[in-house]
Amino acid sequence: MKIYKYLHSCLVFEEDGFKLLIDPGKFSFAEGLISPEDFRDVNAIIVTHNHPDHLDADILKSIVGLSGAPVHTNGQVSEEINKAGINSKILRDGENIIGPFILNAFEVEHEPLLDSPTPQMTALVLNGKVLHPVDSFEQKMQQYQDIELLLLPVMAPFTTEIAVADFADELQPKQILPVHDGYAKEFFLKQRYENYSKHFEKQGIRFHQPIKPGDFVELN
């Protein structure tokens, strides 16, 4: 399995030639470093919640038009994108099969934000190897301790580096792929990645440092 990062929380999972796109949100496309055309060959799309850094209806509609990929999401997002003329399939709590991917989907609470309602948000475990907590540090995810790869939100208005590290320290994944950092300048991103890397390597956890769009991690 390969996991490609395309800025912020926009990810492509590839297994046996099947490509699953997750959260093509506004931040990832804001500077023109990637475009909907880059995802014309995806086979399926997941949207975890309706915040604009994870969902942009116009961008999503373009990708669906180019690829023909079905969209899988929760009820709240489904209702929202339906108004934009985008059909979707509902992700059920529990096991969902999308191509070669077995996804365990479950609802989690978004971390609190200033003056912002809490959205319905869907976390994922993919093929039993990757935990995607999205924008949540809920305690119930500790059941996935020792998972192979954690997708870790490392920068956000709802957290601090200490809180980020505490969450990952408890989970003790074998590897970490940082996400949710698309608004940081590259020089700052590199500095913070180095800081995180030094912290986690003391515990034998590999912290990947994807900088360029399309940088990827490969799992056996």
C-alpha positions as CSV (number, residue, x, y, z in Angstrom):
1,M,0.0,0.0,0.0
2,K,1.2,3.5,-0.9
3,I,-0.1,6.6,0.8
4,Y,0.5,9.8,-1.1
5,K,0.2,13.2,0.6
6,Y,-1.0,16.2,-1.6
7,L,-0.8,19.0,1.0
8,H,-2.7,19.4,4.2
9,S,-5.1,16.5,4.6
10,C,-5.5,15.5,0.9
11,L,-4.3,11.9,0.6
12,V,-4.3,9.1,-2.0
13,F,-4.2,5.5,-0.9
14,E,-3.1,3.1,-3.6
15,E,-3.4,-0.7,-3.5
16,D,-3.2,-3.1,-6.4
17,G,-3.6,-0.2,-8.9
18,F,-6.8,1.1,-7.1
19,K,-6.6,4.7,-5.9
20,L,-8.7,6.0,-3.1
21,L,-8.7,9.8,-2.6
22,I,-9.5,11.3,0.8
23,D,-10.4,14.9,1.6
24,P,-9.6,17.1,-1.4
25,G,-10.2,20.3,0.5
26,K,-9.6,24.0,-0.3
27,F,-6.2,24.4,1.4
28,S,-4.6,21.7,-0.8
29,F,-5.5,23.6,-4.0
30,A,-5.2,27.2,-2.8
31,E,-1.7,27.9,-4.3
32,G,-2.1,26.0,-7.5
33,L,0.5,23.4,-6.7
34,I,-2.1,20.7,-7.5
35,S,-5.3,20.7,-9.5
36,P,-8.3,18.5,-10.0
37,E,-6.7,17.1,-13.1
38,D,-4.1,15.4,-10.9
39,F,-6.8,13.1,-9.6
40,R,-8.5,12.1,-12.8
41,D,-7.4,8.5,-12.3
42,V,-8.8,8.0,-8.8
43,N,-11.3,5.1,-8.4
44,A,-13.1,6.3,-5.3
45,I,-13.3,9.3,-3.0
46,I,-13.9,9.7,0.8
47,V,-14.9,12.9,2.5
48,T,-14.5,12.8,6.3
49,H,-16.4,16.0,7.3
50,N,-17.6,19.3,5.9
51,H,-14.9,21.8,7.0
52,P,-13.5,23.6,3.9
53,D,-10.0,22.4,4.4
54,H,-11.4,18.8,3.9
55,L,-14.2,19.5,1.5
56,D,-14.6,22.0,-1.4
57,A,-17.7,21.2,-3.3
58,D,-16.5,22.8,-6.6
59,I,-13.2,21.0,-6.5
60,L,-14.9,17.7,-5.6
61,K,-17.4,18.1,-8.4
62,S,-14.5,18.7,-10.8
63,I,-12.7,15.6,-9.7
64,V,-15.8,13.5,-9.9
65,G,-16.5,14.8,-13.4
66,L,-12.9,13.9,-14.5
67,S,-12.6,10.5,-12.8
68,G,-16.2,9.2,-12.5
69,A,-15.2,8.1,-9.0
70,P,-18.0,7.5,-6.5
71,V,-18.0,9.6,-3.3
72,H,-18.3,7.9,0.1
73,T,-19.1,10.0,3.1
74,N,-21.3,10.5,6.2
75,G,-24.9,11.8,6.3
76,Q,-24.1,15.4,6.9
77,V,-21.6,15.7,4.1
78,S,-23.9,13.7,1.8
79,E,-26.7,16.2,2.3
80,E,-24.4,19.1,1.7
81,I,-22.8,17.9,-1.5
82,N,-26.1,16.7,-2.9
83,K,-27.1,20.4,-3.0
84,A,-24.1,20.9,-5.3
85,G,-25.3,18.1,-7.6
86,I,-22.8,15.5,-6.3
87,N,-24.2,12.0,-5.5
88,S,-22.7,9.9,-2.7
89,K,-22.8,6.7,-0.9
90,I,-23.0,6.6,2.9
91,L,-20.1,5.2,4.9
92,R,-21.6,2.8,7.5
93,D,-20.2,2.6,11.0
94,G,-18.1,-0.6,11.0
95,E,-16.7,-2.4,8.0
96,N,-16.9,-0.9,4.5
97,I,-15.2,-2.4,1.4
98,I,-14.1,-0.1,-1.3
99,G,-12.0,-1.9,-4.0
100,P,-9.1,-3.6,-2.2
101,F,-9.6,-1.5,0.9
102,I,-11.3,-2.7,4.0
103,L,-12.3,0.4,6.0
104,N,-13.5,0.4,9.6
105,A,-15.4,3.7,9.8
106,F,-16.5,5.2,13.1
107,E,-17.8,8.6,14.2
108,V,-15.4,10.8,16.3
109,E,-15.8,14.2,17.9
110,H,-13.9,17.1,16.2
111,E,-11.6,18.9,18.6
112,P,-13.2,22.2,19.8
113,L,-12.8,25.3,17.6
114,L,-13.5,28.9,18.5
115,D,-17.1,29.9,17.6
116,S,-17.6,26.9,15.3
117,P,-20.2,24.2,15.4
118,T,-19.1,20.6,15.7
119,P,-19.5,18.7,12.4
120,Q,-20.3,15.0,11.9
121,M,-16.9,13.5,11.3
122,T,-15.8,10.0,10.3
123,A,-12.5,8.4,11.3
124,L,-11.1,5.4,9.5
125,V,-8.9,2.4,9.9
126,L,-7.7,1.2,6.5
127,N,-6.8,-2.5,6.0
128,G,-6.0,-2.8,9.7
129,K,-2.8,-0.9,9.1
130,V,-3.5,2.9,9.0
131,L,-5.4,4.9,11.6
132,H,-6.9,8.2,10.3
133,P,-8.3,10.1,13.3
134,V,-9.0,13.1,11.1
135,D,-9.3,16.1,13.4
136,S,-9.8,14.2,16.7
137,F,-7.8,13.1,19.6
138,E,-10.6,11.1,21.2
139,Q,-9.6,8.6,23.8
140,K,-11.5,5.7,22.2
141,M,-8.9,5.6,19.4
142,Q,-6.4,4.3,22.0
143,Q,-7.8,0.8,21.1
144,Y,-5.6,1.1,18.0
145,Q,-2.3,1.2,20.0
146,D,0.7,-0.2,18.1
147,I,-1.0,0.3,14.7
148,E,1.5,0.4,11.8
149,L,0.8,4.0,10.6
150,L,-0.9,6.9,12.3
151,L,-2.0,9.9,10.2
152,L,-1.3,12.6,12.7
153,P,-2.7,16.2,12.6
154,V,0.3,18.2,13.6
155,M,-0.8,21.8,13.2
156,A,-4.3,23.2,13.8
157,P,-6.1,26.0,15.6
158,F,-7.6,23.3,17.9
159,T,-4.3,21.9,19.2
160,T,-0.7,22.4,20.4
161,E,2.4,20.4,19.7
162,I,2.3,19.1,23.2
163,A,-1.2,17.8,22.8
164,V,-0.3,16.2,19.4
165,A,2.7,14.5,20.9
166,D,0.7,13.2,23.9
167,F,-1.9,11.7,21.6
168,A,0.7,9.9,19.5
169,D,2.8,8.9,22.6
170,E,-0.2,7.0,24.0
171,L,-1.0,5.3,20.7
172,Q,2.6,4.2,20.1
173,P,2.3,3.6,16.3
174,K,5.2,2.2,14.4
175,Q,5.2,5.1,12.0
176,I,3.7,8.6,11.7
177,L,2.7,10.5,8.6
178,P,2.0,14.2,9.5
179,V,-1.1,15.8,8.1
180,H,-3.2,19.0,8.6
181,D,-0.3,21.3,8.0
182,G,-1.1,22.9,4.7
183,Y,-1.1,26.5,5.8
184,A,2.6,26.4,7.0
185,K,5.5,27.8,5.0
186,E,7.9,25.1,3.8
187,F,10.8,26.4,5.9
188,F,8.7,26.3,9.1
189,L,7.2,22.9,8.2
190,K,10.7,21.4,7.9
191,Q,11.7,22.9,11.2
192,R,8.7,21.5,13.0
193,Y,9.0,18.1,11.3
194,E,12.6,17.9,12.6
195,N,11.3,18.7,16.1
196,Y,8.6,16.0,16.0
197,S,11.1,13.5,14.5
198,K,13.6,14.0,17.3
199,H,10.8,13.5,19.9
200,F,9.4,10.3,18.3
201,E,12.6,8.7,17.4
202,K,13.4,8.4,21.1
203,Q,10.5,6.0,21.3
204,G,11.4,4.0,18.2
205,I,8.6,5.7,16.1
206,R,9.5,6.7,12.6
207,F,8.2,10.2,11.7
208,H,8.0,10.7,7.9
209,Q,8.6,14.2,6.5
210,P,6.6,14.7,3.3
211,I,7.3,18.2,1.9
212,K,6.4,18.1,-1.8
213,P,2.9,17.3,-3.1
214,G,2.9,13.6,-4.0
215,D,5.5,12.5,-1.5
216,F,4.5,9.1,-0.3
217,V,4.9,6.3,2.3
218,E,4.8,2.7,1.4
219,L,3.6,-0.1,3.7
220,N,4.2,-3.8,3.1
